[in-house]
Amino acid sequence: MGESFRLRLKRDIRKNWILYVMILPVVIYYAVFAYAPLYGIQLAFKNYRIRDGIWGSPWIGFEHFVRFFKSYNFGLLMRNTIGISLYSLLAGFPIPIVFALMLNYVRNRFLKKSVQMVSYAPYFISTVVMCGMIVIFLHPDTGILNTLRGFFGLEALDFLSRPEWFKSIYVWTGVWQGMGFSSIIYIAALSGVDHQLHEAAIVDGASKLQRIFHIDLPSIRPTILMLLILQMGSIMSVGFEKVFLLQNTLNVQAASVISTYVYQVGLINNDYGYSTAIGLFNSVINMLLLVAANQICKRLTQESLF
Amino acid sequence: MKKNGMPVKILHSDRVFDAVNVLVMCVLLLIFVWPLWFVLIASFSAPSQVWLGNVVLLPKEFTTAAYEAVLDYGAIWVGYRNTIFYTAAGTVLNLVMTICAAYPLSRRDFMPRNVLMFLFMLTMYFSGGLIPTYLVVGKLHLLNTPWAMMIPGAVSIYNVIITRTYFVNNIPQSMHEAAKLDGANSFQFLLRVVLPLSKPVLAVIGLYYAVGHWNDFFSALIYINDKNLMPLQSFLRDLLMTNKMSLSNMQGLDAAASEAKLQLAQTLKYSAIIVSTVPVLCIYPFIQKYFVKGVMIGAVKE
């Protein structure tokens, strides 16, 4: 068995050597940048000393984890991270679906194409520019939102310096930026719905709303579930850049999440072991959530990602 | 729906639905377009008019002062130069690596195909984390070099999957056999047949990679200290997210002059946004038509 495998491999290498040469740099890339860092995960259980290197530093067991769970930040970070994620999921997940369903029934082609095209555009704006625009539009003196508030006789608010507004700012600007792009996949799925179903429904006198609920939604259900599972797996990870950029001394209570803390502890305070431990804790939870969501979904609907 | 000749009564509820739908779409159109439009017109308006909130639909007191200010702001051009380099070189590297991964993996006669695919895809579900990755990049002496902006993200598995799926579905195995009979090796076949047939998918993933490089802020934050190597986004962050610019050089100015300076600093933000975002938004309409296709190929479950 082993012998024949080696022979077959040898023959394949001789025959397809070009393919092996081609894929070699990619294999090296993954080995170095995806698998080699796994070696560094042991830092989570070690007291890292630059002098001794990763291997030579002494083991300390779960000390970093205990320190994290006991720290005053733990509750705050978990609350913020999960809070922002759930809020994002509740707002950001259904809206692109509703948008795609509605767009599907726009009869004016020009309107349809225009809305579609401009809705993708914000996705391509960088996070830095996005945050710059948030600052501009929420400016206490000159931002449009405060101008509008003034119009209705309300006093101006410096939204970005108030912790209670942070989540909403984060989530709704995220919806603005992502909903068009996220809807593409549903639009694609909707275009695959059998026309005959719709024709039959029309003949039977079904209204458009009824067609949405009884034809469109069931047809795109597998797509919805697949994306939902994937989203569940990232409930514990709130993207670093946007939170980091919108963070300031006044809203930091609400604007610290696990990823910004990992950065803060690791690269600002140079506490490598502690930072690695928090990152590891986060990935493990994410992995568990993904597997759990997948299992639940499999149980309920026979649909699953893996 | 196609008309099938049968007179179908238009339901009252459908009329309401259509009206609401069109209304919602028009509001959405406004919500998507206006913020971008506002930044554009504000960048061409007199700072004092923007400050007073008079700029709503069209530029007021048209001026290019904000663009002149950007031209004078040297740092942004250093960033521009660096970002153009990172984007061009980085995207070429990305495309080469992605093709090098996707093509062998698309060949049914490539023996380690499934093992490698599995090992590559596994990386979607875990990562060493920030510090272990940082230490690897440091060990390779890439910190504070332009390479740190390109090499750690040289391949994205999502794009490999998209490209591979495209190759599998669009390049029939028989074509490869025919080329082999004509004496072409795999590499010649890839260059002369596969790649020319795969322009749509290469355009889509090329765009994804290029936009990723253009907008990349994180890599520089983590890996780069040297001001001369900073990309555009890092300078933009200084300009947009802090008020450093507006507060510097204000000594010795009277109230009116410093107010004008403050206002100009504010409009400088608008012109900086435009100058840095226009390249991306310019290529976007041309490639936009490939998006749906790209996403659809990517959505095919393995």
Boltz contact constraints between the chains, C-beta under 6 A:
constraints:
  - contact:
      token1: [A, 12]
      token2: [B, 111]
      max_distance: 6.0
  - contact:
      token1: [A, 16]
      token2: [B, 110]
      max_distance: 6.0
  - contact:
      token1: [A, 18]
      token2: [B, 186]
      max_distance: 6.0
  - contact:
      token1: [A, 18]
      token2: [B, 187]
      max_distance: 6.0
  - contact:
      token1: [A, 19]
      token2: [B, 104]
      max_distance: 6.0
  - contact:
      token1: [A, 19]
      token2: [B, 110]
      max_distance: 6.0
  - contact:
      token1: [A, 19]
      token2: [B, 186]
      max_distance: 6.0
  - contact:
      token1: [A, 22]
      token2: [B, 100]
      max_distance: 6.0
  - contact:
      token1: [A, 22]
      token2: [B, 104]
      max_distance: 6.0
  - contact:
      token1: [A, 23]
      token2: [B, 104]
      max_distance: 6.0
  - contact:
      token1: [A, 26]
      token2: [B, 97]
      max_distance: 6.0
  - contact:
      token1: [A, 26]
      token2: [B, 100]
      max_distance: 6.0
  - contact:
      token1: [A, 26]
      token2: [B, 101]
      max_distance: 6.0
  - contact:
      token1: [A, 29]
      token2: [B, 154]
      max_distance: 6.0
  - contact:
      token1: [A, 29]
      token2: [B, 155]
      max_distance: 6.0
  - contact:
      token1: [A, 30]
      token2: [B, 120]
      max_distance: 6.0
  - contact:
      token1: [A, 33]
      token2: [B, 152]
      max_distance: 6.0
  - contact:
      token1: [A, 34]
      token2: [B, 123]
      max_distance: 6.0
  - contact:
      token1: [A, 36]
      token2: [B, 136]
      max_distance: 6.0
  - contact:
      token1: [A, 37]
      token2: [B, 128]
      max_distance: 6.0
  - contact:
      token1: [A, 37]
      token2: [B, 132]
      max_distance: 6.0
  - contact:
      token1: [A, 37]
      token2: [B, 133]
      max_distance: 6.0
  - contact:
      token1: [A, 37]
      token2: [B, 136]
      max_distance: 6.0
  - contact:
      token1: [A, 38]
      token2: [B, 128]
      max_distance: 6.0
  - contact:
      token1: [A, 40]
      token2: [B, 128]
      max_distance: 6.0
  - contact:
      token1: [A, 40]
      token2: [B, 132]
      max_distance: 6.0
  - contact:
      token1: [A, 40]
      token2: [B, 135]
      max_distance: 6.0
  - contact:
      token1: [A, 41]
      token2: [B, 128]
      max_distance: 6.0
  - contact:
      token1: [A, 41]
      token2: [B, 132]
      max_distance: 6.0
  - contact:
      token1: [A, 102]
      token2: [B, 21]
      max_distance: 6.0
  - contact:
      token1: [A, 105]
      token2: [B, 21]
      max_distance: 6.0
  - contact:
      token1: [A, 106]
      token2: [B, 25]
      max_distance: 6.0
  - contact:
      token1: [A, 111]
      token2: [B, 25]
      max_distance: 6.0
  - contact:
      token1: [A, 115]
      token2: [B, 25]
      max_distance: 6.0
  - contact:
      token1: [A, 115]
      token2: [B, 28]
      max_distance: 6.0
  - contact:
      token1: [A, 115]
      token2: [B, 29]
      max_distance: 6.0
  - contact:
      token1: [A, 118]
      token2: [B, 32]
      max_distance: 6.0
  - contact:
      token1: [A, 118]
      token2: [B, 33]
      max_distance: 6.0
  - contact:
      token1: [A, 119]
      token2: [B, 32]
      max_distance: 6.0
  - contact:
      token1: [A, 124]
      token2: [B, 211]
      max_distance: 6.0
  - contact:
      token1: [A, 124]
      token2: [B, 280]
      max_distance: 6.0
  - contact:
      token1: [A, 124]
      token2: [B, 284]
      max_distance: 6.0
  - contact:
      token1: [A, 126]
      token2: [B, 215]
      max_distance: 6.0
  - contact:
      token1: [A, 126]
      token2: [B, 233]
      max_distance: 6.0
  - contact:
      token1: [A, 128]
      token2: [B, 217]
      max_distance: 6.0
  - contact:
      token1: [A, 128]
      token2: [B, 233]
      max_distance: 6.0
  - contact:
      token1: [A, 128]
      token2: [B, 236]
      max_distance: 6.0
  - contact:
      token1: [A, 128]
      token2: [B, 237]
      max_distance: 6.0
  - contact:
      token1: [A, 129]
      token2: [B, 273]
      max_distance: 6.0
  - contact:
      token1: [A, 129]
      token2: [B, 277]
      max_distance: 6.0
  - contact:
      token1: [A, 132]
      token2: [B, 240]
      max_distance: 6.0
  - contact:
      token1: [A, 142]
      token2: [B, 51]
      max_distance: 6.0
  - contact:
      token1: [A, 147]
      token2: [B, 53]
      max_distance: 6.0
  - contact:
      token1: [A, 184]
      token2: [B, 291]
      max_distance: 6.0
  - contact:
      token1: [A, 184]
      token2: [B, 292]
      max_distance: 6.0
  - contact:
      token1: [A, 184]
      token2: [B, 295]
      max_distance: 6.0
  - contact:
      token1: [A, 185]
      token2: [B, 295]
      max_distance: 6.0
  - contact:
      token1: [A, 185]
      token2: [B, 299]
      max_distance: 6.0
  - contact:
      token1: [A, 188]
      token2: [B, 292]
      max_distance: 6.0
  - contact:
      token1: [A, 188]
      token2: [B, 296]
      max_distance: 6.0
  - contact:
      token1: [A, 198]
      token2: [B, 1]
      max_distance: 6.0
  - contact:
      token1: [A, 202]
      token2: [B, 8]
      max_distance: 6.0
  - contact:
      token1: [A, 207]
      token2: [B, 11]
      max_distance: 6.0
  - contact:
      token1: [A, 207]
      token2: [B, 13]
      max_distance: 6.0
  - contact:
      token1: [A, 207]
      token2: [B, 14]
      max_distance: 6.0
  - contact:
      token1: [A, 208]
      token2: [B, 14]
      max_distance: 6.0
  - contact:
      token1: [A, 208]
      token2: [B, 17]
      max_distance: 6.0
  - contact:
      token1: [A, 241]
      token2: [B, 217]
      max_distance: 6.0
  - contact:
      token1: [A, 241]
      token2: [B, 218]
      max_distance: 6.0
  - contact:
      token1: [A, 245]
      token2: [B, 241]
      max_distance: 6.0
  - contact:
      token1: [A, 262]
      token2: [B, 130]
      max_distance: 6.0
  - contact:
      token1: [A, 266]
      token2: [B, 130]
      max_distance: 6.0
  - contact:
      token1: [A, 266]
      token2: [B, 131]
      max_distance: 6.0
  - contact:
      token1: [A, 272]
      token2: [B, 131]
      max_distance: 6.0
  - contact:
      token1: [A, 275]
      token2: [B, 131]
      max_distance: 6.0
  - contact:
      token1: [A, 276]
      token2: [B, 129]
      max_distance: 6.0
  - contact:
      token1: [A, 276]
      token2: [B, 131]
      max_distance: 6.0
  - contact:
      token1: [A, 279]
      token2: [B, 129]
      max_distance: 6.0
  - contact:
      token1: [A, 279]
      token2: [B, 130]
      max_distance: 6.0
